[in-house]
Amino acid sequence: MPWFSGFGGPYVTTVWVGRDDFRSLGYREYGGKAALPIWIDYMRVALKDQPIAVNEPPAGMVKIYVDGSGHVSTDGGGVAEFVKVEDLDRMRNNLDFLAPEQRDEEAFDIF
């Protein structure tokens, strides 16, 4: 049962495309193909006169850059990500959070 839910500006909208008897809509039918185009058309009209909202990270987050080797920097040179400030210190202290030998108690919550 394809569906898509998303938000834009002050609106939250869900589109569901399906049958009420739980039968398939067909081969390779999914939300991005069936429901997403409906959502895009609706939101295009709903947000027509709305200003573009700036997506600022919440307080306590810092922007970091991670290069191809896993090196973390706040100066640029890689893929930009946001992490909690307290986790940045752990990352700078050479916490290899991708290592397979990591023990669970060393893991840290990203949210």
VENBELKA-V74284 format. One record per residue. N is the residue number from 1. RES is the residue in three letters. PHI is phi as a letter, one per 30 degrees, with the letter a starting at -180 (NA if undefined). Layout:
n,res,phi
N,RES,PHI
N,RES,PHI
//
This chain:
n,res,phi
1,MET,NA
2,PRO,d
3,TRP,a
4,PHE,b
5,SER,b
6,GLY,a
7,PHE,b
8,GLY,a
9,GLY,h
10,PRO,d
11,TYR,c
12,VAL,b
13,THR,b
14,THR,b
15,VAL,c
16,TRP,b
17,VAL,b
18,GLY,a
19,ARG,c
20,ASP,d
21,ASP,c
22,PHE,i
23,ARG,d
24,SER,d
25,LEU,d
26,GLY,k
27,TYR,e
28,ARG,h
29,GLU,c
30,TYR,a
31,GLY,e
32,GLY,d
33,LYS,c
34,ALA,c
35,ALA,c
36,LEU,e
37,PRO,e
38,ILE,d
39,TRP,d
40,ILE,d
41,ASP,d
42,TYR,d
43,MET,d
44,ARG,e
45,VAL,d
46,ALA,d
47,LEU,c
48,LYS,e
49,ASP,c
50,GLN,d
51,PRO,d
52,ILE,d
53,ALA,d
54,VAL,d
55,ASN,c
56,GLU,d
57,PRO,d
58,PRO,d
59,ALA,e
60,GLY,i
61,MET,c
62,VAL,b
63,LYS,d
64,ILE,b
65,TYR,b
66,VAL,c
67,ASP,d
68,GLY,d
69,SER,c
70,GLY,j
71,HIS,d
72,VAL,c
73,SER,b
74,THR,c
75,ASP,c
76,GLY,j
77,GLY,j
78,GLY,l
79,VAL,d
80,ALA,d
81,GLU,b
82,PHE,c
83,VAL,b
84,LYS,d
85,VAL,e
86,GLU,d
87,ASP,d
88,LEU,d
89,ASP,e
90,ARG,d
91,MET,d
92,ARG,d
93,ASN,d
94,ASN,i
95,LEU,d
96,ASP,d
97,PHE,d
98,LEU,c
99,ALA,d
100,PRO,d
101,GLU,d
102,GLN,d
103,ARG,d
104,ASP,e
105,GLU,d
106,GLU,d
107,ALA,d
108,PHE,b
109,ASP,d
110,ILE,d
111,PHE,c
//
